[in-house]
């Protein structure tokens, strides 16, 4: 009889298992303790800071002494090196045809500037005055007519022609050495054609 009851129970259990739900039941979510997670994060940071502090050498706890201010002695005057510039010029004045002069349309004229050689090299006759920018006013690049020694003043001239249309014309010219390097200031020609 025991055997029959065991078999019956076994069959009953199989029957119940066969009649049970066809899909497994969803697991219930585990509740999350946010406070526990935050506590664990803080403990991790504290442990890292503690390890860093233990790795650093100890600092003295003595009261710091402010540094003593020592005056810096004033250096004695010494000779300074001077720069030796070979080619340099300075504008002194318009020797003729000052800027703003009226010139008749189509009239040829000569513009002359007074300049100074402020460099250490002599300007030879292979030096030129060349067009820089603005209105060309019929001028051509021109060789210097004389040598100009260092620290000497000279007059540099250029042949020009006033344009035929009325207006104000501005032309700028510059010195070039025998190696075609520009130097010094630009020299201006500003004329008014009535």
Phi, psi and omega in degrees: 000320178302324181293321181292320180293319180297317181292321181294316178297320180296316178294320179298319180293321177295320179297315179296322180294323181288329182272355182291179182298144182280338179249145179292148179289144179291139177288147179279138182295146177280130180294140182260130178260096183299321180300321180293322179294316179297317179299318180294321179296316179297319180296325178294316179296316180299320180295320179295317179294319179298315179297320179295317180295322179291332181282341182276147178292152181293148178258145180293147181257008178293155177290127181293144178261127180296147181293150178276131179270118180256125180295141178273128181292145178285128180291149178284152179297133178233161179291139178255148180287141177258143180275131180262101179262121183292302184248119177204147180224159175223135177286130177259305181190168170280122179282332175206175180042068179298155180304137181094001180292141175274132178232135180296148181303131177077002183280135174279144177207164179245127176259132180232132176247145172262121183230166179234136174278103181259011176265185181260353182257150175283135174277119181267178179288356175272355174283151182229158167253128187233154177299135178254296181196173182092207179277131184289331178053038174071008182279153178238150176303135189226138174286151176293146183272349181209160174282147179233113181287160177304138178068018180251147175265151179207164175253131179243127185242156181215132177275129183226167177225128179293138177298162183276336180273142178295151178149179177258131184239135181236129181226139183233133186232157185214153178278147177228141179277183183291352175257013180065030174263127178288147176208161175075190183279162170279145176252134187256151169232116179234114182235160177240124175261115184288000000 
